[in-house]
Amino acid sequence: MNRMILPENTEKIDLARLVPMDLYAGDFPVRVQLDYATPHSLCGLIYREQARLWLYDDLAAIVLRAAQLCHARTGLHFILYDGLRTMEAQGLMQQSPAVQAHPEWLEGPNRVLSPPGLGGHPRAMAIDIGLEDADGALVDMGTLFDEMPMGGSGPDTNRAHRLYPGLPEAVRHNRSILEAAMVEAAAQLGLSLLPLPVEWWDFRFPADVYNRYAPLSDADLPVQMRMTDCSAPVSIPDFDDAHFEKQKDRVLARVVL
């Protein structure tokens, strides 16, 4: 895969700041359902069997604080569908039959999929979230996660768009629950957050934040963090359990209400 040409002042992401979100599933009202690790996703099986959902620690803190806020108010739980999406994973998505049949998904200012290296996901600075009740039933958000538009990505034709006008009031309310919790959590932590307009499930740091950093390739990562079956030689050792325990405690110290 050709690597992107990045500005000279682009920073490398400190891998020690990437958090596996399954660490928190037992203590917070969140469940990880890594969608592209299943053959039933929009693009088929993209991630390797051992893949985990990784987030930059600032975004992880927002998600966990928001899950607390949402659960306290409504009793609902977060479903976490996707976070870090490496450049190799983005490339595999682009090559999938579904995307090949719809090149418009990759084009224009309102595109709904980013080419390899672009966007928040390859920097672990975007998260895809749904809602479920205490029994595991999906909350009606107007579309399923990852429903792609067939008539353009704008608000008039894209049912997943936050401004789609044809939504029932109950669906608008459900979407507002998720968005309000995420926006409030970010504000409480003093962090910027963008609810992506074209997808109700996508929350990310603004582009001026994530574009400070180079996107991640699986070749940049230790084996434990790789998202695809990358054959690149391993040059970075895995983190040990003690690292993740300390990391978990650092995030918890910022989050617990």
N, C-alpha and C positions, 0 to 999 in steps of 0.2 A: 504494500500500500504506500502511495506517495504521501510524504509528510507535508503538512501545511507550512508555508512560509509565514513566520510570525514576526510581529514587530520586535525590534531589538530590546525593548524594555519589558517584554512579556516575562512574567515570573513563572517559575515552576511551582506547582502545588506541593506543599509539604505533605507527604503521604501519611505522616503520623497524625494528621488532622482528619483523616477519613475514618468514618464511624460505621460499623456494621449494625444496621437497625434492628436486627433480630436480638441483639443484646438487651433490648428494652421491652420486648414483647410481653414478658411476664409481669412487668411492673407498671406498664402504661396501657391505656386502652387502644393499642395498635396491633395490627396483624400484618405480617409481611407475606405478600402473595406475588412473587417475582414473575411478572406475566411472561416475559420473553424467555423464561426458563421452561416453558411448556410448549408443546406443538400446537396448542389451540389459540395462540396469540395471532394478532393480525398478520404478522410476518413469519409465523411458524417458530420453530425452535431456534433461537439465536444464542442464548447463553449456555454455558457449560453446566453440567449437573451440579457442580460444587459452588456455583456462583451465589453471591450474597448481595444484598441491597446496601450499597455504600453511599454515604452522604458526607459532604464537608461539615465539620462539627458545628459551625454557626447555623447552617440550615437544619441539621439534626435537632438542635436546641429549639428552633422555631416549631418544628413538627411536633415534638414532644410536649412543649408548652401548649400548643394549639389543641392537641388531643386531650389534654387535661381540661382545658376550657370548654371544649365541645362536649365532653362526657359529663362534666359537672352540670351543664345547662340542659342537656338533651338525653343523656344516657347512651348516646351513639358512640361507635368505635371507628377509628380510622383503618382503612385498608391501604397499605403501601404497595403500589404496583411497580414502581421503577424509580431508580435514582441514577447512580453512575452508569453511563452507557458509553463504553469506550469507542474509540474511532473504528476499531475492527467490528464492533457490534453495529455501529451505524452503517458501515459498509455492507454488512450482511443484510441489514434491513433494506438498504437501497437496492440490493440485488434480488430481493424476495419477489415471487410472482405477483403478490398484491400490489407492491409499489411499482414494479415494472409496468403493470397495467394502468397505473395512474401517475404518470410523470408530473402532473400538475400539483401533486402533493408536495413536491420538492421545489416548486417554482414560485416566484413572486414574493412581495413583502408579507403576504399572509400565509406563507407556506405552513404546512402542518407537520412536516418532517424536515429535520436539518441534515444537510450533507455531512460527511465525516469531518469532525473537528469543530463544527459550528454549534452554537447554542450552549445552554447551561448543563445539559446532561453529561457531555464528555469531560466536565470539570467537577462532577458530583455536586453541582449547584442548582439542580432542578429536581423536583420530586413530583410524582404522579400519585394522587390520593383519591380514594372513594370512601363512602360511608356505609356502615352496616349496623344493624341493631344488635342487641345482646344475644339474640338467637342465631346470628350470622346471616340474616336476610338482608340483601342489598337494599339500600335506600334509593328510591326513584330519583335519578338526577336527569331524566329526560333522554339520556342515551347510556349505553354501556361504556365503560372505559375503552378508549382507543377507537371509538366509532369515527371513521373518516368521512368527510363530506364528499358527496358525489356531484355536486353542482356548484363548486366554488367554496372557499373557506370563509367568506364574509358572513356577516350576521343574518342576512336575509335567507341564506340557503344552508348554512351549517348549523345543525341542531346542537352541536357541542359548543358553539360560540356563546360567550357569556351574555351577549346582547341579542340572542335569537328571539324574535318577537312572538313566536307561536307556542311558548311554553305555558303549561297550566300553572296556576298560582302555587299549587302544592310543590311543583318542581322548582319554581323560582325560590320558594322558601327553603327547600332542602339545599339548593346551591348556596344560598346566602348564609346558611349555618356554617358550611365548610369555609367559605371565603372569609366570613367575619372572624372566625376563630384564628385562621392563619394570619390575617392582616393584624389583628389585635396582638397576637403572640409576638410577631415581628416588632411591632411598636414597643411592646413592653421590654423587649431585649435590646432596643435601640438599633435595629437592623432594617435594611431596606428589603422589600419583597415585591415582586411583580406577579399578580395573578395573570397568567398568559391569556389574552383575550380570546383566542380561537379554540381553547380547550378548557372546559370547566375544571378538569382534574389537575392541571399543570400549574405549579407555583415555583418560582425561581427568583434568584437574585437578578436585578436589572443588568442589562448588557454591559453598562459601564463598569460594573463590578466584576462579572465573570470574564470579560475580555481582557482583564489585567493578567490572566493566567493562561498558560498553554494548555490545550486539551490533552487528555490522557489517552495513551495507547496501552493495550495490554502489555506490550513490550517494556513499558515504563514501570510496570508494577511487579511486586513479588507474586509468586504463584497463588497465594491465598486470596489476593485481591483481583485476580484476572477474571474477566467476564466471559471470554470465549476460549475455545481450545487453541490458543495461540502457541505457535511452535518456536517463537523467539527464545534464544538462550536466556536463562535466568541469571540476572546480574545483581538483583537486590534480594537480601534474605527476608524471610517471613518475620513478622512481628510475633513476640511470644505472648503467652496468656497474661503475664503481668502488665504488659503494655495496654492491653485492652481493658483490664480491670481499672487501671489508673485513668484511662481515657473515659471509661464509663462514669467514674466518679466525678471527673472534671465537668462533663456535660450535665450530670445530675445536679451538681452544685448551682448551675445556672438556671435550671428548669423548675425544680420542685417549688410549688406554690406554698 
